[in-house]
Amino acid sequence: MKRIVIISGSPGVGKSTIAKLLAENSPYERAMHFHTDDHYGYILKGYIEPWLPEASKQNTTIIEAFVASIKELAIGGYEVIVDGVIGPWFLEPWLELLHDDIDVRYVILRPELEMTIFRNANREKQIMHDAIVGMWKEFVDLDEYESYALDTTSQSPEETATLIRRMLEEGHFRMKPSAGQYE
């Protein structure tokens, strides 16, 4: 069994780029980049933009479905690098995996707002400005999850991926049933 590494943060912070780099450079024989946004694209009827309040049930259903899939991949020997807007409000299904002795890590990318807006403007699929700002604010006051956040404002994707990989190998970002503090 390998570990699951969740790369989170608001849209535009570089989650997909970092997750792909981490998976490509995994020290494990098998690794996978699991891009959660793909699952929202599979909804052909009844789709609700995930950042809207009325998307709560949709988001919960999607997250529970891909957590079940990711669990099986980890049990099957893959290091699964997950990227998605997975805030503390969506951690319960991930914390449940700890009861199965799965090593779950949680990393929040949090560059400054101006850098997040700049990165969003330079990505293929841009998110509306108001949605970027609103979601970025959701990752500002993290309370007991603050220790999982990294300020990546001045780092290149390669520098961020290298830092995260080093910290993972040192045992950082490990989720605990009580959550809130990594080891």
N, C-alpha and C positions, 0 to 999 in steps of 0.2 A: 504494500500500500504506500502510495506517495502522498504528497501534500497538495492542498488546494490553496492558491494564492489569489485573493480578491484584490484587484486594482480598481479603486473607486475614486469618486470625485465628481464634480459637476461636468456637464458637457463642455468640451473644448479644452480640457486640461492635459490631454495627451494620453489618456488611458489605453486606447487601442494601440498606439505606437509603442508605448512602454511594454504592454502585455505581449505584443508580438516579439519584441526584442528579448524579453525574459524567456519566452517559450523557445525561441530559436537558439538561445544560449544556455539552456537548461543543463545542469550537470547530470540529469537523469537520462537514461537511455530512451525513454519515451516522454514526450511533453506535448501539450496541446494548448493553443490559444482559443478560449471559449468566449466569443463575442456575443454578449447578451442581447445587443440591439437587433441581431438577426432574428431573434424569436418574435419580436414585435412585428417585423416585416411579414411574418407568416400569417398574421391575422388579416383575413380577406374581407370580413364583414364585422362591423361593430367596433372597429379600432378607435381608441381614444388616446390622444397625445399623452404620454406617460407622466408629464409634469403637471397635468391638470388634476384638481382634487377629485373629480368624478372618475378618474382612472384607477382609483385605489383597488377595487376588486380585480380588475384586469391585471394590474401589476402584481398583486399577491399571487394570483393564479399562475402567471408566467414564471415568477420567481420560484415558486414551489415546484413547478415542472422542471425547470432547468437545474435546480439544486439536486433533485432526484437523479437526473442524468449525470451530473458532475460527480456525485457520490459514486456511482457505478464506474465511472472512468478512473477515479482515484483508487478504488478497490482493485480495479484491473491493472494498476501499476503505472498510471500516467501522473505526471505532475501537471495539474490543470491550472493554467493561468487564466483567471476570469476577469473580463473587463466589463464594467457597467456602472451605472449610477445606482450604487447600492449603499444607501446611507444607513446610519444606525437604526433607523425606523424599519429597515428590511433585514435585520440580522438574525431574527429568531430562527428561520429555517437553517441558517448556517451554523448557529450555535447548537442546534439539534445534532449535527454531524459529530460534534465532540463526544457525544455519548457512544458513538461507534469507533472511538479512538482514531478518528481522522484528524490529521494535522491541518488546521485551517488558519491561514494568515490573512490579515486585513490591512491594506495599505490605502491611505487616502492621499491622492495627489491634490495639492492645494497651492497653486501659484497665486500671486496677487491678481485681483480682479482685472486690472488693465491687461496683464499678460494673457489671462484666460480669454478675454474679448479679442485680443490680437490673434491668438492661436485659432480661435473659432473662425475668424475672418479668412484665415489661410487654409482652411480644411475644405475637402471636397463637398461634404454635405453640411452646410452651415445651419446653425440653430438660431431661431429668432433672438434678437438682442435681449428682450425682456425675460425670455426663458433662461438664457445664460445667467443674467444677473440674479434672477430669483433662485435658481438652483445653486449658484455659487454661494449665496447667503445661507443656504441650508447647511453648508459644510463649514460655517464660520464658528459657531458656538457648539462645539462637540462634547462639552462636559467630560465625562469619563472616557470618551473616545479620542480626546485630543492627542494622546500619545501615539496614535496611529497615523497622524497627519504629517506630511512632508511638504515643505515649501520648496517648490521646484522652479520658482520664478527665473532664476539665473542659470539654470542647467539645460544642457542639450538633452534630447531623449536618451542618447547613449550614456551620458553622465548619470542621469536619473536611474536608468536600468542597471548600471554598474553599482551604484550606491544601494539600490534595493536588493540586488542579488547578494552583495556583501552582508547587508543587514539580515537578510533571510538566513544565510549560512551561519551567522552569529546567533541566531535564535530569536531575532526581533519579530514583532508583529503577530506573535502567536495569540490566537483567541483562546479565552478561558471561559468555562461555563458562567462565571460571574461577570465576564466581559470587562471591558473598560481599560485594562492595563495589559500591555504585552510583557513578555518575559525578557 
